[in-house]
Amino acid sequence: MTDSNYDEILQLLRDRLSSIASSEIVITPETNIISELSIDSIKLLNLIMEIEDTFDISIPINALADVQTVHDLASLISRIKSNH
């Protein structure tokens, strides 16, 4: 995993999460997607589908069980992308 790849993914996630979360929240890699951003399962699923389309990857639903923070999601996407 290259840092630039991870950074690109992280920036994309921060941009997308900013548009669907409360505007006053600063999104960092440690931000909890569910509790801090109040993202429900429908919004999360839409985000995942958008990510899959953007990076031409498939994210297994069971892999999302361990995702809590923005960093977790960016790392997961980066791993899938590098194995793709």
C-alpha positions in Angstrom: 0.0 0.0 0.0 1.5 3.3 -1.0 0.9 6.3 1.2 -0.3 8.4 -1.8 -2.9 5.7 -2.6 -4.1 5.7 1.1 -4.1 9.5 1.2 -6.1 9.8 -2.0 -8.7 7.4 -0.6 -8.8 9.1 2.8 -9.3 12.5 1.1 -12.2 11.1 -1.0 -13.8 9.6 2.1 -13.4 12.9 4.0 -15.0 14.8 1.1 -17.9 12.4 0.8 -18.5 12.0 4.5 -18.5 15.8 4.9 -21.3 16.1 2.4 -23.5 13.6 4.2 -22.7 14.4 7.8 -23.2 17.4 10.0 -21.2 20.3 8.6 -19.8 21.3 12.0 -17.9 18.0 12.4 -14.2 17.9 11.4 -13.6 14.6 9.9 -10.2 13.0 10.8 -8.9 9.4 10.3 -10.0 8.7 13.9 -13.6 9.9 13.4 -16.1 7.1 14.1 -18.3 6.8 11.1 -21.4 5.6 12.9 -21.4 7.3 16.3 -19.7 10.6 15.5 -21.1 11.2 12.1 -24.5 9.6 12.7 -24.4 7.9 9.3 -27.2 5.3 9.1 -26.9 2.0 7.2 -28.6 3.4 4.1 -26.1 6.3 3.8 -23.2 3.9 4.5 -24.4 1.5 1.9 -24.7 4.3 -0.7 -21.2 5.5 0.2 -19.9 1.9 -0.2 -21.5 1.6 -3.6 -20.1 5.0 -4.7 -16.6 3.9 -3.5 -16.9 0.6 -5.4 -17.8 2.5 -8.6 -15.1 5.1 -8.1 -12.3 2.5 -7.6 -13.8 -0.3 -9.6 -13.6 -2.7 -6.6 -16.0 -4.9 -4.7 -16.1 -4.5 -0.9 -17.4 -7.6 0.9 -20.2 -6.7 3.3 -18.7 -8.9 6.0 -15.5 -6.8 5.8 -17.4 -3.8 7.0 -18.1 -5.4 10.4 -14.7 -4.3 11.6 -14.9 -0.8 10.1 -15.5 1.9 12.7 -13.4 4.8 11.8 -12.6 6.7 8.6 -9.1 5.2 8.8 -10.5 1.7 9.0 -12.5 2.2 5.9 -9.7 3.9 4.0 -7.3 1.0 4.9 -9.9 -1.6 3.9 -10.4 0.1 0.5 -6.6 0.5 0.0 -6.1 -3.2 0.7 -8.8 -4.3 -1.6 -7.6 -1.9 -4.3 -4.0 -3.1 -4.1 -5.1 -6.8 -4.4 -7.4 -5.9 -7.3 
